[in-house]
C-alpha cells in the first residue's frame, strides 16, 4: 500500500489520504533533524521555552479548523471543542517545571573542585502517536523533548492523519527552527525499519500491548531507548463513605467520555455493598442522558467509535457477557442511532458480571462498563489488582487517609482519589504490568528524553 487512508467513522467514507514518505525523504529528514538539533541544543533553555510556548497560541488560532477535523477523523463531538484546554494546561505545566527538571545536580561547587551531573538531550526522538487523543498524547513527549534540546520525528496513526500536520504547522508558526520537527507518514514496516536502524535515540509509543511488543522487537537490535504506554482496564472503587453524587458524576464521565476511548478511561467499577443500589440507580440515570449521534452536531454528547470494527468488538464483549448471565441496564430504544455494522454504539452498563468475562478482563476501549458490589476494602483491592493491566485506579471516599492507604496496595501507575481519567503534567505518567514501561510528564518525562552527563573538575 502506497497511501495511508483515514476512513471517517461519521459516514464510513474516506476522509483523508496521504502518500507514504519515501525512504529517501525519511533519510533527509533524519539528516536535517540531526543538523538542526546540534544548533538547537545550544539555544538557552529560557529561549527554547519561549519559542515552544508559542505553540499554544498557534494551536488556539488553528482550533476552529482542528475541532471539526477531529470529529470527522475519530468521532469526538464538536461540543467538547477538541483538546485545546487540556493541551494548554499540559504544555504550560511542562514549561513551568523545565528549569528545575533540567537543572544540574550539583554535588560540590568550591574553589578547588566542581562536581555535578547535567541533563543532556538524547538527540533524536521518535514519537509514535495514537488516534484517541491525537494532540495530547503526542504532546506528552514532543514538548519536553523539544524543550530539553532534542529534535523530533512524529509518526501519527492513520486514523488521525491530519493531526500530525497540524502539530507541524503550529510548531512552524511558533518559530521552531526548520528541520527540528518533522511529521512523517510511515507504514508499520517503515516504522520498524527506522527503530531497527539505530538512527533514533529514543522512541515513545502509545497504543496496544501487541503494538508495544512489536515496537520492542523492532528496536531490540539497537540501543534506542523506549517509553511505552499500552493498554488499560482501569478500575474504580466507591467506598461506603463516598459522596454519592460526586462519585456518580465523575465516574459516568470517566467511563464514557470520548465514547470510552481513553487510555485511562474507567472500565470496571467496584461499589461497596452499602451504596450499591443508590449508586447503580444514579449511575444508570446519568448514562441515559447521553445523546448519540453525528459528532458535528453541537447537541451530540456521544459520537461514534473510531471505526465500525472497534464498535463490533465491544458489541461482542457485551453479547458474550449477557450470554454468560450479565444484565444490561440501558435501554436500546433510547439510542436509535446504534446500528450494527456502523461505528455508532450506545453506552451500556452491566451488572451480574465476573472476572471470568472478557468485558471485565480484556480492554474494551468503548462505551461499556461493568459494576460489581464488594464487601470491604480488601475485597475491592483484590479485584482491582486482578488484571494484567495497571495504568490508573481511582478511589472514591470521604477519607483521604484511607485512599492513601488503599492506593499503596493497588497495582497502578497512578492512583486518584475522588477523580479519574486525568493527567497531571507535574506527576509521572506511567503504567505497571502490561500497561507499559517508562514515564512521561513531570521531571520524569524530561529524564526520558535526556541522559546524565557527569563533570568532575579539579583545580591543578
N, C-alpha and C positions, 0 to 999 in steps of 0.2 A: 504494500500500500504506500503510495507516494504522498498522500494527504492525510491530515488529521481532520476529523469531522465532528462537529457538535450537533447532535440531534436534540432538538428542544423538547423538554417534557411537556410543554404547553400544548403543542399540537402534533408532536411526533414527526415533524418535518425538519429537514436540515436548516440550521440557523447560521452556522459559520463553518468555513473550511479554510485551512491553511496548509501550504506545502511543507513537507519536512525540510528542515535546514540541511543543506548539502554538507557532506563531510568536510569539504574544503573550507566552507564558511564556518563550521564549528572550530576548525583548526585556527582560522584567522581570529575568531572571537576569543579563543584562549590566549593567543599571542598578544592581541590588543589589551586584553584584561590584565595580563602579567605586566605589560609595559605601563599601563595606567596605574596599576596598584603600587608599583615602586614609587611613583611620584605622590600618589595619594597618601601613602603611609608617612610621608614627610610633612604633610599639612598638619598644623597644630590641631589637637583634639577639639578645642573650642570652635575652630573654624569648620571642622568636619561636622560637628553637631549643628552649627548654624545652617550649613548647606542642607543637611539631611532633614532638618526641621521644616524646610521649605516644601518638602514632600506633602505635608498635611494641607498646606494652602492650595497646592496643585490638585490634590485629591478632592478637596472641597469644591473647587471650580469644576472638576470633571464629574462630580457625583450625580448631577441631574441626568447625565448620559449613562453613567455606570449602573444606576438603580434598575432601569428597565432592561439593560443588558443582562444583569444577573437574573432577573425574572425569566427572561427567555432562555438563558443557558442552563440554570439549575433549579428554577421554580420558586425562589423565595419571593413572597408577596411584596409589592412596591410600598405597601403601607409601612413597612419597617425601615424604609429609606437606606437600604444597603448596610454597610459595615462602618460608615464614616465615624460615628461617635465612638465606638469601641476602638477603632483604628487610631483615632486621635489620642485617646487615653493611653493606649499601649505605646505609641511612638514617643509621646511626651514623657511617659514613665521611664522608658529606656534611656532617653536623653538626660533626664534628671539624675540618674544614678551612674552615668557614664564615667564621670571624673573619678568618683570613688571606686567603682568597679575596676577601672583600668589603672589606678594609681599604683606606683611601685610599692612593693612590700619591703620597707627599709629595716634592716637588721642592725646596721651600725652606720653612723654618719658623723665621723670625727675628723680631726686634722690628720691623724695617722692612717686611717683606713675608711673605706666606704664599702659596705656590703648590702646589696639589695637585689630583689627579683623584679624584673619588669614584665609586662604582658606585651608580647609581640604578635602582630597579626599572622595568622597561619598562611595567608597568601591568597589562594583562590578557593572560593566556597561555591558549591553547587547546591541549589535548593530545588527539591522535587516536591511540588505543592499539590494539595488535593483540591477538589471542586467544592466541598461543602461550605467552607468559609474561605474562599479563594484569595482574599486580600489579607485577612487577619493571620491566617496560618503562614502565609508567605512572609509577612512582616516579622513574625517571631524570630526569624533568622536573618533576613535581609537587613533589617535596620541595625541590630547590633553588629553584624558583620561589617557593614559599611562604616559605622562609627568607629569601630576598632581598627580600621585601616585596610580592610580587605577589598578585593574585587569579587563580584558575584555573578554567577550564571543562574538563570531561572528556567526550569523546565516545568511548565504547568500542565495540569490534567487536560485531556482533550475535551472534557465536558465544559470547561471554562476557558476556552481558547483565548477569549478577548481579555481576560483578567491580567495575563502576563504583559500584554501590550499596554494596558492601562498603567500598570506598575512602571514599565519602562518610560512611558510618556510623562508620568508625574515626576519621576526622578530627573528626567531631562529638563523639565520645566523648573525644577528646584535648583538646577545648576550642577548636578553631579557630572564630573568630567567624562568626556567621550570615551567609550570603551570600558569604563569601570563596571558598568552593569549591562548585562545583555539578556534579553528574553530569547530563548531558543525553542523551536518546535521539533521535538525529538520523539522517535519511536522508542518502545521498550528496549529494542535491540541496540539502538544508538546510545541510550542511557547506560545500558550495561557495559558497552564498549568504553564509554567515557570513564566510568567508575574503574574499570579494569586497567585503564591506561596508566594510571598513576599521575595523570596531569592535574587532578583535582586534589587539593589538600584536605578539605573537609566537605562532607555532604550531609544534608538533612533530608529526611523522608517522612512524610505524614501520609498514612494510608493503612491498608490491611496488614494483618500478621503475615499472610503469604507474600504480600508485596515486600514487607520488611525482610523476610528471609531471602527473597530474590536479590534485594539490594546488598545484603550481607555476602551472598555468594559471589555477586559481581565484583565486589570490592575486595574479596578475600586475597587476591594475588597482589594487592597493592598495600601501601601504608596510609591510604586515605582513611581518616577517622570518620565516624558516623554518629549522628543523633537520629534516633528512630522513635517517632510517636505512632503507635499502632492501634489496635482495636481496644474496645472497652465494653463492659457490661455493668455500667456504674450503678451502685446500689444507694438507696436512701433508707434511713431508719427513723421512724416517727415514734418518739418516746411518749409515755403516758402524760408527761408534763409539758408537751409541746403546745405552742399557740396554734390552735387548730386552723383558724382562718389563714394565718400567715403560712403555715406549712402547706395547706392545700393550694393557695395561690402560687407559691414558689415552685411546688413540685409539678403542678399542671404545666406551667411554663417550661420547667426544666425537662419535662418528658416530651413535650410536643412542639416546642419552638423549632422552626426550620424543618417541620414535618418529621421531627425526631432524628434528623440527620446531623447530629452534633457529636464530636468525638467524646465529649464529657456529658452528653445527654443522659438523663436518668432512665434506666431501662428496667429496673426492678425496685419495688418499694416494700419494706417490711414495717408493719404497723403494730404497735403494742395492742394487745387484745382489748384493753380498756377503752381505746379510742377507735377500734376497728370500724364499727358500723357508722358512727358520725363522720369519720374521715372518708370512708368509701362513698357515702351518700353525697357529701360535698364535692369530693373529687370528681365523681361522675358528672355531677351537675356542671362543674367547671369545664369539663371536656366537651359537653354538649353545646357549649356556647361558641365553639369554633365554627367558622364558615369556610368550607372547602370550595375552591373554585379557581378561576383564572387569576394568576398572580399579578396580572396587570390591572386588575380591578381593585381600587382602593378599599372596597368593602371586604375583600378576601383576607382572612386571617390564617388560613392553612392552604398552602399551594401544593402542587403535585410533587411527588418524589422526583429524584433526578432522572429516572428512566422507568419505563414500563417493566423492565426486567427486575429492577430493585423492588418495585411495588409487588410483583408476583412472589418474590422471595419472602416478603413479610406476610403476604396473604397465606402462603404455605405454612409459615410458622404458626399463624393464628388457627388455621384449619386443623393442623396436627394437634395443637393444644386442646381445642374443642373436642376433637375425636377422642382424646385421652381423658376427658372429663372436666376441662376448664369451662368457665361460664363467661360469656360476654355481657357487657353492661351498657353499651352504647348502641342505640337502635339504628339500623340501616336507613330507615325512611328519613332520618334527619340529614342524610348526606347523599342525595340522589346523584351527585356528580361522580361518586365512586363507581367506576365501571371496570370490571376485569379486562385485562389486556391493555389498560392505559396506565399512566403514571399517577392518576388521581386515586388516592387511597384515604379512606376515612380514618379518624382516630379511634382507637379501641382500648378498652380497659378489661383486663382479665383477672378473675379470681378462680379459686379452686385449682391453682397451678402448683407445680412442684419442680424441684431441680432435676427431675427426670425428663423434663420437657425442654426442647430446643429454645423456646421463647424465653426461658429463664436461664439458659446456659450459653447459648450462642449469641453473638452480636446481632441485633435486629436492625439497627440504624434506620428506624422507621417509626411511624406514629402508633406504637403499641407499647403498653407497659403492663407487667404482671404485679399483682399485690398479694401479699401473704401476711396473715396475723402471726405475731410472735408473743412468747410468754414474758420474756425479760431481756435484759441487755446481752446476756451470754448467748441466748438463742439467736438474737439479731446478729451479733458479731460472727458467730459460726456460719450463718447463712451468707452474710456479706462477703466472707472470705472464701466461700465455697465456689470459686471461679478461677479460671486460668488467667483472668484479666485483673488489672489493678491500676486504673488511671485515677479516678476520683471516687469519693464517697461522701455522703452528706448525712449529718445527724441533726435532727430537729428536736430541740429541747429548751426548757427554761433554765437549765443548769449547765453553765458553760464549763464548770469543772468536770462534770460528768462527760461532756462532749470531749474534753481534752483526754480524759482517762480512756474512754471508749475508742477514741481516734487513734491512740497509741497502739491499740490491738488490731486495728483494721489495716489490711494489706492494700495500700493505695499510695499513689504518688502525691495526692493532695486530699486532705480531709477538710470538709466545710462544716460549719455549724450554722444552721438557720439560713443557708443559701446554697445554691448549687449552680452548675453549668456556667462557670465564670473563670476567667484567667486574670490573675493579678500580676502586673508587669514587675512588681518588686519581689515576687517569690519565684521559686523554681517551678517550671512546668515540666513534669517528668512522670514516668509510669514505672510500675514494677510488674514482674511476671511477664505475660505475653503482651502487655501494653507498651513495652518499649524499653529503650536504653538511652542514657544520657539525659540532658536537660537543656531547655531553652528558657528565656526570660530571666529577669533578675541578674545578679552578678554571675550566676551560673551560666546564663546564656552567653555572656561575654567570655567566660572561661572556655566555652566550647569552640569559639572562633579565634582564640588566641593561644599562644604557647608561652610557657615561662622561660625567661632568659636570666641567668644569674650573673651578677657582677661582683667581683671580689677585688677591690682596688686598694693597694697598699702604697704608702709613700716610700720612696727609696731610703 
